[in-house]
Amino acid sequence: MLASSRILLVDDTPENLDVLSAILEDLGCKLIVATNGERAIELAHKQHPDLILLDVMMPGMNGFEVCNLLKADAGTADIPIIFVTARTDDISVGFSVGGSDYISKPINADEVRARVRHQLERKALLNELQILNKELEQKVRERTSELTIANRQLREEINERRYMQDRLNYLATHDFVTRLHNRSALEAHVCSLLSHLQTGDNKASFLLIDIDRFRVINESCGCIAGDELLRQFSDSITGLLSREDFFARIGSDKFAIATQSTDVDKSEHLAALILQHIKNFTFIWQEREFKLIASIALVPLNRDIVSFDQVMLMADEVLFLAKREGRGLIRSYNEATKRSSDDKENINWAQRLVDANHNKLFRAYFQLIQDFFPDTTQPRKIRIETLIRMLDPTHNRLIPPAEFIGPAERLHLIPELDKWMIEEVLTLLSQHKDLLAGIKTVSMNLSALSLREPHFADHIIELINKHNVPASMINFEITETEAITNLDVANEFMSRLHELGCFFSLDDFGSGFASYAYLHTLAFDTLKIDGIFVRDMDREPHHYAMVKAIVEMAQSLNKEVVAEFVETPEVTEKLKALNVRWGQGFLFHKPEELSYQSLLNHLPS
């Protein structure tokens, strides 16, 4: 069956295609190769493969766009697609656009073969079912006259058809490794529970379990050992549950339980029982013993929760806090909410950020950048950096970015904030053209996550052209709170905006992710020295030495330097002595709300 199958491999990296081809060679399948999305769509229509292995991150058309186009075409909609990705965040997106499965990078040969066999067998079952349906219809017409014999044969074929349908339904709602329910089945069950909660007095809870050491076993002993561990683990946990509990595997090392317990204490008792069982659980493989550690998030379900996605966001947030506090812990949503409130860190950042965006609670502020050596022969122009704040209407205060930027990046909402700021700034400048003559540069922060967004550069270019603001005024500061994982994508992004006339700064230089590597790989125009070194460089010799080294390196590369957190005259003099031209900090200007009048007040008269 496998030998006659055709598999389309789609990846823009030849090395990845070679690896996949070598892994799948012993299956005897016919392999078809495409190096970009457009070619993949063309081959899918011509060859009609039985399975597609599709890379997510590709130049031009990415994997998700290719999948959308294939699923929208009746001729290719039934071809199963396995996404190949290094990012766990891509998994849920892949399923939402119609993907059938996923393979994690770095590629594990056993995992690839197992998932490919599973999808090919499932496809063969579907084809077999279609053939059976056609044969059944034909036989019914031909044997109408032979009622006795035909009825007996018909019953046999109907039973076979029902068996195939039941088998397909099972495969569609169950994880093939553990035989537990899968994410799709869990979502349907939780939605049904939430619906009943809206109309009745029922109570329910949701438990999210994360096995912390699964990857160690999977990578040290192999995929087969990892699958056996998952089977043993799921079987042992199933023995602790009642018939009403819904147990599912929703990720490589994540499990979920939806329980209809009428008492929250019983759900907490179940969580404690599961955690203790995991601590006592020993996995033995080839005479080696492994112990497991797990973190558990408990979310009581109520009428305020209206979707499965909301449940998962809440559980993920609780799980994040539980793992940050230490491994092997149970944390409930109510407990985490109270604790985060005491620590001024609200657990429900997902809902708060979405609501803030919807209710227009974000505010744009700005801070002047001081020129230490102004050119008196040229008209004076100001440089500013825009800063985002979030209004908290409940406590009537402005939330600083240090509190909400981290959650926004973790929840992948930061690109929306970056888009909001760009739109806000360009709209103000386009409405007040008289400001343009007095402003040299407007710097805006961009998260590394935004660089990964498809068409983000197109969006920026469209806004600049729409508002007719000179691109040479715009400087984007790439923040390093998240690593730039795809340097090729980042290079393309920066090149397109450089061609338009924009500039780029590497923010927080010296303390971020691989700053020096970025400096040699990406075309930054300016370095912003992290304020942690600048603030006390007049008193801390090590920090002074760090600043001096960065300045000398930047000067050798002919790049401008901006020092952040300049708060004292002594620091200013130290920076001037190093020939640093630009400084930014409370000594010169405290951030104020961005408006036409506030900018006008700082323009040279």
Disulfide bonds with the S-S distance in Angstrom:
none
